[in-house]
């Protein structure tokens, strides 16, 4: 999961361009994302796809021209081979549960929301302490401990109901949350925090309904798209490594990025 250490941004630069101009604080992962965006913006200028007068971002939001230029740059420079049928069939055979229909999970959670100005390091410590606490009880005591912790600590309205989220489908969840809940067999409190756009979650899976596994042909398109996306991320990582190797980067470790995709 993403490193949420807070780092001063005054020392984070790409080829001398500061990643933030004010005295704000960003997590390491946010810095990496901004560094990747800035590398791509500068590469677009070098390729003649973007006017050199385009101003670098100081708030993480690229100009419309820069966004369009980066899209053109990636289309030109990041080549993704089409996955073979053999690779698609092999992936499907190894991940049948991912392509089931009707899979549902009954879960509850304790949300530690990441909001503007929150001390993320302290928030993570509270979340990890809560995770440890609810896992260190027998079944009945754990049930009570989870409900009490959700009621007193969770930043989600579900806290008043012990964190109960009811039956969920993957479509009803944020993608990063769904990845941790669906396509697995484990039941009980998940052994690690779940990170989402909303914050950090302590999650307990109460029941699973695996749904119906689908044969290859009906899900061929979904399998192909999944492999294509994986190949794209790999190719983009490689391209960014090349750009980073040619750049002067200060105060940020791009190699440690959870994902290189521009946010």
C-alpha positions in Angstrom: 0.0 0.0 0.0 1.0 3.6 -0.4 3.5 5.1 2.0 1.8 7.9 3.9 4.8 9.6 5.5 4.5 13.3 5.3 7.5 15.0 3.6 8.4 18.7 3.3 8.0 19.7 -0.3 10.5 22.5 -0.5 13.2 20.0 -1.3 11.3 18.0 -3.9 12.2 19.0 -7.5 12.4 17.5 -10.9 15.1 19.2 -13.1 14.9 22.2 -10.7 11.1 22.5 -10.9 9.6 22.5 -7.4 6.7 20.1 -7.0 4.9 22.6 -4.7 5.5 26.3 -4.3 4.0 27.0 -0.9 4.8 25.6 2.6 2.3 22.8 2.4 3.0 19.2 3.3 2.4 16.2 1.0 2.6 12.4 1.6 5.4 10.6 -0.1 3.0 9.0 -2.5 1.5 12.3 -3.5 5.0 13.6 -4.1 5.8 10.6 -6.3 2.6 11.2 -8.3 3.5 14.8 -8.8 7.0 13.9 -9.8 5.7 11.4 -12.4 3.4 14.1 -13.8 6.2 16.6 -14.0 8.5 14.2 -15.7 5.8 13.5 -18.3 5.0 17.3 -18.7 8.7 18.0 -19.4 9.0 15.1 -21.8 5.9 16.4 -23.7 7.7 19.7 -24.1 10.9 18.0 -25.2 8.9 16.0 -27.8 7.3 19.3 -29.2 3.9 18.3 -28.0 3.6 21.1 -25.4 4.5 24.8 -25.5 7.7 25.4 -23.5 5.9 28.3 -21.9 3.4 26.0 -20.2 3.7 26.7 -16.4 4.6 23.8 -14.1 1.9 22.9 -11.6 2.3 24.0 -8.0 -1.0 22.4 -6.8 -0.9 19.0 -8.5 -3.3 20.1 -11.2 -1.9 20.1 -14.7 -3.1 22.6 -17.3 -5.5 21.4 -19.9 -2.9 21.7 -22.6 -0.4 19.7 -20.5 -2.9 16.9 -19.9 -3.7 16.6 -23.6 0.0 16.7 -24.4 0.8 14.0 -21.9 -2.0 11.8 -23.3 -0.5 12.3 -26.8 3.0 11.5 -25.4 1.9 8.3 -23.8 0.1 7.2 -27.0 3.3 7.8 -28.9 5.9 6.4 -26.5 4.2 3.7 -24.4 3.6 0.7 -26.6 1.5 -2.1 -25.2 1.4 -5.4 -27.0 -2.0 -7.1 -27.4 -2.3 -10.1 -25.1 -2.3 -13.5 -26.8 -5.3 -15.8 -26.5 -3.0 -18.3 -24.7 -2.1 -15.6 -22.1 -5.8 -14.7 -21.7 -6.9 -18.3 -21.1 -4.0 -18.9 -18.7 -5.0 -15.8 -16.7 -8.6 -16.8 -16.6 -7.8 -20.3 -15.4 -5.7 -18.9 -12.6 -8.2 -16.2 -11.5 -11.6 -17.8 -12.0 -13.1 -16.1 -8.9 -12.3 -12.7 -10.4 -14.7 -13.4 -13.3 -17.6 -14.8 -11.3 -20.9 -13.1 -11.6 -23.0 -12.2 -8.6 -20.2 -12.4 -6.0 -21.2 -10.6 -2.8 -19.4 -9.9 0.5 -21.0 -9.0 3.8 -18.6 -6.8 5.7 -18.2 -4.1 8.3 -15.5 -1.5 8.7 -13.9 1.2 10.8 -13.0 4.2 8.7 -10.1 6.5 9.7 -10.8 9.3 7.2 -7.9 11.2 5.6 -9.0 14.8 5.5 -7.3 18.1 4.9 -4.7 18.9 7.5 -4.9 15.5 9.2 -1.7 14.1 10.7 -1.6 11.0 8.4 1.2 9.3 10.4 -0.7 9.6 13.7 -3.9 8.5 11.9 -2.1 5.4 10.6 -0.9 4.6 14.1 -4.4 4.8 15.5 -5.7 2.6 12.7 -3.0 0.0 13.1 -3.5 -0.1 16.9 -7.3 -0.6 16.3 -6.6 -3.4 13.8 -4.3 -5.1 16.3 -6.9 -4.7 19.1 -9.9 -6.2 17.2 -7.7 -9.1 16.1 -6.5 -10.0 19.6 -9.8 -11.4 21.0 -11.7 -14.6 20.8 -14.7 -14.6 18.4 -17.4 -13.2 20.7 -15.1 -10.7 22.3 -13.8 -9.6 18.9 -17.4 -9.0 17.7 -18.1 -6.7 20.7 -14.7 -5.0 20.4 -15.2 -4.3 16.7 -18.7 -2.8 17.2 -17.5 -0.7 20.1 -14.5 0.6 18.1 -16.6 1.4 15.1 -19.1 3.3 17.2 -16.4 5.4 18.9 -13.7 5.7 16.2 -15.2 5.3 12.7 -15.6 8.4 10.5 -18.4 6.6 8.6 -22.1 6.8 9.4 -22.1 3.0 9.6 -20.2 3.4 12.9 -23.5 3.8 14.7 -24.4 0.3 13.4 -21.1 -1.3 14.5 -19.6 -0.5 11.1 -22.0 -2.9 9.3 -22.0 -2.2 5.5 -24.4 -5.0 4.7 -24.0 -7.1 1.5 -21.7 -5.5 -1.0 -21.0 -6.1 -4.7 -17.7 -5.0 -6.3 -19.6 -2.5 -8.5 -20.9 -0.7 -5.3 -17.4 -0.1 -3.9 -14.5 2.1 -4.8 -12.2 0.0 -7.1 -9.3 0.1 -4.6 -11.6 -1.1 -1.8 -13.2 -3.8 -4.0 -9.7 -5.2 -4.9 -9.1 -6.1 -1.3 -12.6 -7.6 -0.6 -13.5 -9.5 -3.8 -11.9 -12.5 -5.5 -10.5 -13.9 -2.2 -11.6 -16.6 0.2 -10.7 -15.2 3.6 -13.3 -14.5 6.2 -12.7 -12.5 9.4 -10.8 -9.3 10.1 -8.4 -8.7 7.2 -4.8 -8.8 8.4 -3.9 -5.4 7.0 -5.4 -2.0 6.7 -7.3 -1.3 3.5 -6.4 1.9 1.8 -9.0 3.8 -0.3 -9.6 7.3 -1.5 -11.6 7.8 1.7 -8.8 6.9 4.1 -7.7 3.8 6.1 -10.1 1.0 6.9 -10.1 -1.8 9.4 -12.3 -4.4 7.6 -14.0 -7.6 8.7 -15.5 -9.9 6.2 -18.5 -11.6 7.8 -19.8 -13.8 5.0 -19.0 -14.5 1.3 -21.3 -15.5 -1.5 -18.9 -16.5 -4.3 -21.4 -16.2 -7.1 -21.2 -18.2 -10.3 -17.9 -18.8 -12.1 -18.0 -17.9 -15.8 -16.4 -19.8 -18.6 -13.7 -18.1 -20.7 -15.8 -17.0 -23.7 -18.4 -14.8 -22.0 -15.6 -12.9 -20.1 -13.0 -12.9 -22.9 -13.3 -9.1 -23.2 -12.8 -8.5 -19.5 -9.8 -10.8 -19.3 -8.2 -9.1 -22.3 -8.8 -5.6 -20.8 -7.3 -6.7 -17.5 -4.1 -8.0 -19.1 -3.9 -5.0 -21.4 -4.1 -2.7 -18.3 -1.4 -4.7 -16.5 0.8 -4.5 -19.5 0.2 -0.7 -19.8 1.2 -0.1 -16.2 4.3 -2.1 -16.7 5.2 -0.2 -19.9 4.5 3.1 -18.3 6.7 2.2 -15.3 9.5 1.4 -17.7 9.1 4.6 -19.6 9.1 6.7 -16.4 12.3 4.9 -15.3 13.9 6.0 -18.5 12.8 9.6 -18.0 13.9 9.5 -14.4 17.3 8.2 -15.4 17.8 11.2 -17.6 16.5 13.8 -15.1 17.8 15.4 -11.9 15.4 14.4 -9.2 15.6 15.7 -5.6 13.7 14.9 -2.5 11.4 12.1 -3.9 11.9 8.4 -4.6 9.9 7.7 -7.8 11.0 4.0 -7.8 8.9 3.5 -4.7 5.7 4.7 -6.2 2.7 2.4 -5.7 1.4 3.3 -9.2 2.9 5.5 -11.9 -0.5 6.5 -13.3 -1.1 10.2 -13.4 -3.9 11.1 -11.0 
